[in-house]
Amino acid sequence: MIDRKKKLKGKIIEIFGDLIGESLADFFATILIEYPATSSHHLPYTLIHEFNISKGSIEEKLEELVKHEVFEIEQRGWKSRIKVPVTYEDYTEYLREWLKINGDKKKISEFEKIREKLKKWLKNYKKMRAEDYATIIPIASSRRGEESYIGDLDPKSATEILIPALSLETQRDIIEEKVKEGVRRGTPFRFLLLDPELGQDMERSRAKEEINEGISFLERLKDWTEKKPGSLKYRLVEDEEYAYFLGLLRRSSNPEKNIYRIILRRPGKERGDVSPILRGKYKTTLFKILEKYFEDAWKSGRKPGIKGFFEKNLKKPLLILPFLALFLWSVDLISPHTLTILLAFLIPVSLDVVYEILK
């Protein structure tokens, strides 16, 4: 989508640059490709983010385009506004007529080569723009759902892949293949699974068994990743507040490769594999919300095993021990020498606990 828009925009700048000036042609092409359905009242506020110039400067450029008659003015009640490109029956026909007057045969010929593409873009702009951001996959376990999942797990250009899941009961073969591929490339993976007890309480009695199998699966996979460039970490969600995001987040330095998937299901009422999926790209507001939800769930979750239980439930009380030692010294129950020894041991431990909490 981005490449297609870029090429179309570049051709428009190339055709109109000699006729209205390169800078104004770039401004015109941006409106035509990125915002052809935005009213002239909202355009100045929108374009401030594109061009980093003042609202007044944008309004001046819009007036220039009207003077060049690239845009027309229409009367709306007592207000006059620039006619929005998508409201024309065929804005490309208007531009072709404009080129007959202001251009030459070469310019008209160049425009004819892109005219159908531009016409199609303007006609389907609203639908294509929406689909460029997000789409619904009706059934998660459908062929389309599985193929898109394989693509979203692709570690190429991913800086990290986050997978909040219930139990990993399904698609383990796909996950294993992609995790191994990614870890070899240096990609870090983080998984969230429901704590077995919480899964049983929220879902059904068999969920506990499925989650334990998922934990065993991740442990085997984690052992394989040792001493590899990438990594695999996982935690168990014990708080029901963080049990509702099931899907995937794919972080990337390439804006278009930032992906989110969220299974739209009624917890405890239906399985995720028969539920629809909302899938989108870019770091949109929804991506950011899901990212924050995952990170909060990660901080709240516990590492598996006895060590994880200790870190989750017993480490925080260690923070008060340096203060307890000071109190015992203040009431002459321990000597200054003993206090020094205790603080030398307890302060580093407490700092480690603080680091773990903040991490």
N, C-alpha and C positions, 0 to 999 in steps of 0.2 A: 504493500500500500504506500509506504513512504517513498520508495523508488519511483513508483508510477506518478505520484504527485510531484515529486522533484523534477522529473523529466518534462511533465506537462507545464509546470511553472517556468522552467528554463526556456522552453520553446516560446512561450508567450513573451518573456522578457526579450528574447532574441528578435522576435517579429516586431514588437512595439517600441523597443529601445531606441532605434534610429528616428522614430516618428514623434515620440513624446519625451524622450530623454531616458537614459538608463535607470536613474534613481526613481523616477516616477513610474516607469514600466515595472520595476520591482515591486513598488507599492501597489500598483494595479493588479499584478499577477498574484500577489499575496491575498488580496481581497477576493479575486476571482476563484482561486483554488481552495483557500482555507476558510473563507467566510462569505460565500456567495448568497447565503440566506440571512445574513445579519443586517438589520436595518441601519440606515445612516445615522440614526440617533444613538445607537449602541456602538457603532464602529469605532469612534474615537477612543472610547474607554477600553475596547478590546485590543486595538492596535498599539496602544501605549506599551503593552507587554511585548509586542513583536519588534517594535522599532526603537524603543527606549527614547522617545522624543515626547514633547509636551502635547497635550490635547489640542492646543491652539495650532501647533505645527501640522498635526494630522488633519485638522479641519481645513487648513490652507491647501494641503495636498489634494483633499477631496474636491475642493473648489477648482483646483487646476484640472482635475480629470473631467469635471463638468464643463469647463471652458473648452477643453479639447473635444468635448462631446462624446467621450468614451462612455460616460455615464449620462443618463437622461434624468431630468427632474420631473416628478409627478406630483400632482396636487392631491393631498389627503385631507379632506375637510378644509380647514383654514390654514393647514400647514403644507409646506412644500418640502418634499424629501427626494433623495436620490432613489431611483427605481432599482430595486434589488434584482440582481441577475437571474435568480431562480424564478422570479415572477413573470418573466417573459415567456411567451410561447416557445420562442427559440432565440435566445440571446446570441448564439453563434451567427445567426442570419443577420442580426443587427451589426455585429462586428465585421462581418464580411462586407456589408454595404459601406461601413465606415472605411474599410481598407480600400475600397474602390475609389473613394473620394480622396483619402489622405495618403494612400500608399501607392504601390505600383504592381505590375503583373507578378513580379518575383515574390513580393510580400503576400499577395493573394494566394499564390501557389503554395507557399510555405504554410499559410494558415489552413488551406484545404487539407493538408496532410494530417493535421491534428484536430480538425473540426469535429469529426465524429466522436473522437475520444472526449473532447471537451463537452460536447453536447450530452453524451452519456453521463459524464461526471456531474454536470449540473442537474440533469434529470433525476439521478439517483443519489444526489449528494446527502440528503438527510438520512436515508437508510444506510448508505455506505459509511457515513460518519459514525452513526450509532454502532454499526457492526464492527467498525475499526476499534472501538473501545471495549465492547462486550457482546457476547453471544450466549444463548441458552442451548445446551446439549440436553435433549429431552430425557434420555436414559443413560445413566453413568456406565452401565455395562454393555452398551451397544457398541457396534464396531467403530462408530465415530468417536464415542467416548473413550474407548481403549486406545485408538490411534492417536487422539489428541493428548492423552495421558503420557504415552510413550514420547511424543514430541516435547511435552512440557518438562519431562524428566531428563531431557537431553542436556548433558553437562557442558556442551560447547558454549562458550561465552558466559556461562553462569558463574557468578561469584559466590553464590551459596544457594542451596535448595533446602527449603523448610517443609516438612510433611507432618501436619497434625492429623492423626488417624485415630480410629477407635481401637482396632485390634490388629490391623494388617492381615486379616484373614484371607483377603483376596489379592490377586495381582502380585504375589511375592516374587514370582519368576521375573516379572518386568522390573520390579524394584531392585532385585539382586543384580540383574544385568546392568542396569543404569548406575547403581551405586558403585559397582566395581569399576565400570568405565570411568565414572567421574572421579573416584578416589585415585585411580591411576594418573589422571590429569591434574590432580591437586584440588579438586572441588570438595568443600566441606558440606556435609549433610547433617541436618538435625531433625530428629523425629520426636513427636509427642504421642504417647499412647495413654489411654485412660488407665488409671489404677484399676486392677482387677476387681476390687471390692466396689468401687464407684461404678464400673461398667456393669456389674451385676445388678446393682441397685437401680441404675438408670435404664438399662436395656432389657436384659432377660437373663435367666440363670446360666445359660451356656456362654454368655459373653465373657465370664471369668476365665473359662477354659480357653476360649479363643485368644484372649489378651495374653494369657500366660504363654501360649504357643507363639504369639507375636514377639514377646520378650525373648524367648529362646531363639527365634529366628534372627532378631537383631543382635543378640549376643554372639551368635556364630558369625554373622556378617562383620561385627565389630572386631572380632578376633582376626579375621582375614585382613582388615584394614591396617592393622598394626604395622608400623614402619613403612607405610605407603605415603605418598605426597599429600593426599587428601585426608579426610577424617570422617568418622561417623560418631555422633553423640545422640543420646536419647534420654528423655525424662518421662516420669509418670505423673499424670494430672490427677490430683486428689480432690481438688476443689471443683464442684459442679459448675461454678461460674465460668470456668475456662474449658468446658467440655463440649462446646457447640460449634466450633470451627473445625470441620473435617474437609480436607482438600490438599492444597499445595500452594506454596509461594516460591517463585523463582526469581532471585535477585540477579541483576546483570548490569554491567556498565553500559550496555546498549539499551537505550530507552524502550525500544520496541520489544526487547526480549525479557522485560520484567513482566512476569505472568502470575495471575492468581486464579485459583480454581476453588470454588466453595460448593459443597454438596447441599442442595436445598431439600432438607428432609424434616419430617416431624419426629423428633427423638422418641424412641421407644415404640413408634407406630409403624415404621417401615424401614427396610434395610437401605443402606446407602447405594447399593449397586442398582436399585430400581428407581432411584430418585433422579431428578434433573440436576444439572450442573450449570452454575453461572461461571463463565470463563472470560477473563478480560486481560488486557495488556496495558502497559505504561504504568508509571507510579501515580495512579489516580488517587482521588480521595479514598475510594474503597480499598485500594491496595494498602494505603497508609493505615487505615483503620484495622485491617486484617493483620498487618505487620505488627502494629502496637499490641493487638490482642495476643498474637503468638508470643511476643517477647514477654508480656506480662505473665502468660501461662507458663513460659519457660522458667521465669524467676520464681514463680509460685510452685512449680513442679519439683519433684524430688528425683535424685539419681536412684537407680535400681539397687536392690540388695541392702545388707545391713549398714554398709557405709553410707548409702543414700539416706537411710532412716536416721542415722546419727547426725549427719550434716543438716538435715531438715529440722529435726526436733531437739537435738541436744547441744548444737554448737552455739546457738545464740545466748543461752545462759552463761556461757564462758565469758561473755563480755563484762559481766559484773564482778568477776573474780579479782581483777586488779583493784577495784574499789573496795571489795571486801577485805583484801589484804591491808589496804590503807586504813580501813576502819579498825581492824584488829591491832595494828600498830598504834593507832591514836588512843586506844584504851589500854595500852601496855600489855596486851596479850601475846604479842610477838616482839622480838628485838629488832632494832634497825638492821642488823646483819641479815636476819631471816627475811625481813621485808625486801631487802635488796635482791636476795636470791629469788624470792617469789616473783618480784616484778620483772626480773631479767628473763624469767620463763614465761610469765603470763602475758606480758605486753606484746611480744611477737605473735603469740597464739591469738590474742584478741584482734590484732591487726589483720591476720589471715582471715579471721571470721568476717571482719568488716569488708575485706576485699571480695570474699565469696558472695556476700550479700549484695554488694554493689555491682558485681560482674554481670 
